[in-house]
Amino acid sequence: MTRLTARDIAQRALGRLAGDEIAVVESWAFDSRALAPGACFVALRDARDGHDFVDAAFEAGATVALVDNDFAPRQRLDPGHALVHVGDTLGALQEIARSLRLDRPDLHVVAVGGSTGKTSTKDLLAAVLASQGCYANPESYNNEFGLPITLCNTPDSARVVVTEMGERFAGDLRALCEIARPDTGVVTNAGLAHAEHLGGRAGVVAVLSELLEALPGTGVAVLNADDPAMPELAATTLADVVTVGESEVADFRISDVTLDARQRPSFLLEGHRFQVPLHGRHQASNAAMAIAVARRVFSLPLATIAVALAATAPGRWRMELLETASGVTVLNDAYNANPTSMEAALVTLAQFTLGAGSRRIAVLGDMRELGAHHDEEHRVVGERTAALGIDVVVGVGAGGAAMADAARAGGVDAHAVSDAADAIGLVATMARPGDAVLVKGSRVLGLEHVAQGLLASGHTAGHVSNSGRCGGDRS
């Protein structure tokens, strides 16, 4: 990243400086537990007030803290440390990121939006564009403070940055694009994620269009040819539209998709076979979008892309495949959930090849922020488990209970529990060697603890695949 002094930060944020004006910042963070020495700690007011952790941030190695005007430190600042006081820390962070982006007109920004698959596509893009000097935050920093942190942390040596962009409300993507100024935009699909706030599918399409509208006429928009919303989305941009999918009309057409025993897809595209080290058939589409960017925007050879793609590391709690010492397979997709991602995860579970007597167990939690679609979509998911031949469903929370009821009506052995703690106890006693267990639900339910509890009860044998660290979208 660009090394800044406390004085530089104060000037960019129009803030008031206290302490050592030449204190140097080499990274940015809003979590005092996860910052590196030399960081600028941004004290945000969210579910918790970051100002309560300024002292902890300095103790962890931060050199500068961006704080509200009324913040008073509990102790005297040491040499080499400073505070920058501003009226609004979030707004100041965004302004700093915006100014850094404007300072680097040659930096190519690839923005990834969509209802599902953003983080996986971002990770795949980071892998295939590594040779181009690409930076992408290892976390799923896709919101109003995560994206600015990504830009602030982009190394000076980077020529490309991949930014994930999340949308919960109308105007979200427009605001993020005003900061990042993307050159290339990728929209994975238009589903029902956050439909409660966005007003159904029409609202989802409208907010995703904000990303496409922000692209310059010289830019490239990569869209999903298999998504019914593709024509409507394509009409909103002046950029060159490139389509990807299994449809015959796709510019980059996927064909001959196969899955290995661990549900990792491979497929043909432009006469070349690509191997994707992530789990689930739907990852073929995400990978093809990354290939399309690498080919159309950066003109990379297919063989080079294939090698880089095969080295992609999966994100934590996103189709993460693990196995207990006793032989229970755990598919941990607990990061978040909406109808589209539920379908993909259930199909993946259904396609596992198991031994005689082994069962497919789905631990399913609420899908939040669906608004008027809530009851219908939970019922549909429950019915879908029966259609796919899932053996056992454990529903967590009110929405999980609705899915369990619908699954039971379809002949599935279904149970309902109130929270993750109850689910851990039930599933740990239920799962047998040879079974496969899917864990999936909205972020607020914390269903990753179910996977962790199951692994702990079986004295985990370790990961079947490598894992990165993800976090960001707060739904």
Steps between C-alpha positions, in 0.01 A plus 500: 500500500596867479696587813336799663592710798249617758527844341412355156196326646382814676531697178309245295228465766485874582567396858672637809832343593616416852833335573791419270422644157761281330372173648497260204208282393562187292160327519138565600261312728172542688550196726752548780543121521608465138735785425867498413769718654502839332124503435253783505211385720165640387263534796159431349169524682307188404358220717798578726673834535852480366607785726488254790788312339740780408732419790495131402583597141805701609610213723469266199731720294286770339680829449200720414132489592224675306250615763201728557556863594379443857729203571744551787782245547528335840873538503768716345603409148845347468752635247427366153123491567222737404127558494314653208170653618217528247127566510413155360754217492316299234465800271866587555610144418296511181650836402853373560432193285346716229802729495742207483308357205512834320875513558536175304321536164703210356370255762243270336204437732287189449174518698302183576130525589204264498257325730722194555849384414677836545773380734576181308516696175724760664733225623507336156575834336781569745654164411479534120617863504791446741749529214364849428595629843154449645393579857175384657419516868496150650186590692157555349525875556213605276316773690528872571806460721644174364547626146686818608728289720576281196598803293708648782686168539569458127881486458678761291634215288150377407380569148158340552269489801192279525233653722191315617187716524199409712151645475236516771324823408441704188796730440756273669685405181486852363670628815767229489568568133547870571787399726655217295428624144506152343628435148356147477179377660388141565142416601469135599118479509184679616317303770303576815783586739396805708168513313330630815690829474526514122137431408512154342669396178434831326679683780791256489542558126479876552775509763728268300452734206668771706832318459454466126393862458822610673726329247664722238428453132849357464430242773378140494189356667502121553149357545342159555340382175297240692335761724157622383595852607799516264331693214358757740835545670688524169277785389614719790869535412708680239782253553578209270274212615650150518276207592597172668303179555366178357253680275560476127506881481787535751818664372697269728305176493542233767451139393561143619489581872613205712546454874762295678434298816540814711256698286771714340397596147690498177370628168585582143526861383652612170626146443696487826411304813513688830517346847341695787621414853179631663199285583169497314392504138409869526870583536542427129305817422700707748826367358390570143433862591855529630627341179299747292660796679848351462445438128300803387653769719856374557551269198653221705565160338257220584777273628625770738148560629441127554811460715416805713135400535592157634692668786203699635454467877139473626359747749420415859142377560426506124453149365789398724545124494636332813499155657493376858733232628203265518428546129211750491527739205408859591408756232519831685317767300389693808617846397160609367187375327236602248283290268756484219790398721279252690416328173867478401604358836219244513572382147865457596404295806262286292773421249743354755560129445458322833537144614210268580307615804659845512278807507496857372416734788413866437520744792310800367445836667290805423547693177472860621392820324258336256206717601172392341679203340602353837231237559478381141877468451550304824221264400654453155840416651341241728318340210820507297682292762244225450524522121879470517487195725658660806462248785489726806422870548573693819333842485649775717291800602152599380589476131680173561187361667296596192748318277488197730119494488499507119772234484307276741190528283716368216609195696830628640608423856479861621573670834475859622720669762515855626865593453850389406575364847202264487594399146853406611366262764253336267725459196804384699299205633327436169787495249669165432821411318441524126227766528527839325377807690424837339485807727334804343323811632504877521800656670319614813425140603868412542457151356873466448497396866300193400773394259770578754316310771456199276868502411602536864278212603664285235857615576544660159727328254555828319395685190429321179578827326697813589314791656535876498334748732187690406273752665305810412136504395311553824169335407 
